[in-house]
């Protein structure tokens, strides 16, 4: 992001969000998240079988997040209110960072 800003000036908001999302994908891959999908007012997080996630942290996240649940297929569903993209990405980053083993 610094290099982009250095060369082209301050990037527009959509570009910043794209870079943030790319960083989130890297973080997700590192801890063993297979997919992250936003749909129907929530975010679905599917883990690889060997994910590097602390089970106690995962259970605390689910217990402490109103409306959070697991689907029958084992996908974590976190509610996401309609909010601007930057805030949504920040909330997702916090959740993923909190799951690392």
Secondary structure, 3 states (H helix, E strand, C coil): CHHHHHHHCCCCHHHHHHHHHHHHHHHHHHHCEEEEEEECCEEEEEECCCCCECHHHHHHHHHHCCCCEECCCCCEEEECCCCCHHHHHHHHHHHHHHHEC
